[in-house]
Structures are given as structure tokens and as C-alpha cells.
Amino acid sequence: MTDSAQPLAEQRRALILEQVRMRGGVRVTELVRELGVSDMTVRRDLDALARRGLVHKVHGGAVRTEAPASREPGFETKASWELPAKEAIARAAAALVPPGSAVALAAGTTTYAVARHLRAVEGLTVVTNSLRIAELLEQPDEDGAPATATVIRTGGVRTPSDALVGPVADQAIRSLHVNLLILGCHGLSADTGLTTPNLGEAETNRSFLQSARRVVVVADHTKWEAVGLASFATLDQLDVLVTDDGLPAERREAAARLVGELIVAPAGS
């Protein structure tokens, strides 16, 4: 599949996933008619959604899969999901960070993608509870030049997604004041706000929110309507939501009504 075709595929899969969630299940023949694509295209889309655990394939179609709200995939698993969308979102979010600022990066694979772009921003002080992000920002560049960011690790107890959480992390974060917070989430919706499967991570994210002047959330289109065990923020607490163009128009409109600013990054560029 070419890069130019990728957004179309992601938008189509987002529509299929929405239909599965609304109706409980879909049939291949119905999707072929509704989407105006071939039988093989629909089956490839269902295969892609099933590999990510978003639907369960059955004979002739797919049904909704009810993942436990407390299940937390590991970092490596999540890092392979929605790569074009994450890269587009990361570029857009990194552009919001001015040189010389104090920025907090909460743990997550999308925030990790943002961190890769922040290596080029001079004079940053970065507070993070992510072991992966800290290691990335402390590494010399390809030419051996030392990293330019000052990294402050929060400490805490390690989670399956390589986040540091718990009372030690929370106390450290609440004692600091940052210009900008960039964080991700397991899921978000108008009703539940931002959620995560990990109770400790939810509390640590609340601490981040209290310490930041401006809040930026990075979340690809598959996060919309996904629900984790614990809520840690409402959408109206967000200054900026950065997502990708796989999010259907009606979802964009709903998000734009609730957040301070909505940025839709083109995943095919």
C-alpha cells in the first residue's frame, strides 16, 4: 500500500470499527455495499483490526470484542500500532514546544514519538515518568554530539508500559511547574474523558495535570470511544488535542466542541 493510500485505509477502518461498536457486529457483504470497496479490501481491513484486538473475526464478518478495561498492553506491543498516525501526531505536537521551555512528557508510545522530534529543540528541560523517553533524550545523536535536553526522571514503580507511577512519582511531579504537558491515553470520549487501564498511572497523570500551565493530549483516531479502567481528565481540561485525519468528521466535531483547540494531523503526508 502506498503512503497516499494509507489515510483512506485508516479512515475506512475507523468507520468499520465505529459500526462494530454501534451494532455489535458487521457482515462483509454489508461493508462492501456501504463502503463501495471490494470484498478483499474489507477482509484485509477486518484482519488489520483483529490483529490489534479491536474486533473478533467470525464467519462472514466481525463482532465487537470486549477487552478487559484493566488490561494493559506492554510498550513494544503498543509501539507497533498506528505508526503513520503516531508520526503525524508527534510532528504536530512537537511543533508546539518552544526552545528553552520546561515540558512534561507522560509515558506512552505516542509521547515517545513526540520525544524523538524534541531532540532537535534546543534548551529543553523535560520532566518524564517514562524510562523509554528519558533514555531516548539522554542519548547522543548519530554524530556523537551530546543530548541538549535536561531530563528529570520522576522515580516511582514501573508499569508494563515502562511508566513510573505511585506516591514517589506523584510527589515529585506535584513539586514542579512546567510550561507544557504532553500526554497520551488509552482511550477518550465525551462521557468518560481520558482513561487508562492502570490506576497508578491515572493518579500520576492527575499530578501532571496539576503541574502544567498548558495541556496537550496526543491520541490517534482509534482511541476515541475506547475506555480504560480509570478516568484521569475530562476533555474540557485539555488546551489542545492532537489527533490524525483517520478520525471521522462527526467525531472531530464532537471533540472540537469540548477541547480548547483541535489539531488534525494528516497521516499521509
Secondary structure, 3 states (H helix, E strand, C coil): CCHHHHHHHHHHHHHHHHHHHHHCEEEHHHHHHHHCCCHHHHHHHHHHHHHCCCEEEECCEEEECCCCCCCCCCHHHHHCCCHHHHHHHHHHHHCCCCCCCEEEECCCHHHHHHHHHHCCCCCCEEEECEHHHHHHHHCCCCCCCCCCCEEEECCCEECCCCEEECHHHHHHHHCCCEEEEEECCCEEECCCEEEECCHHHHHHHHHHHHHEEEEEEECCHHHECCCCCEEEECHHHCCEEEEECCCCHHHHHHHHHHCCEEEEECCCC
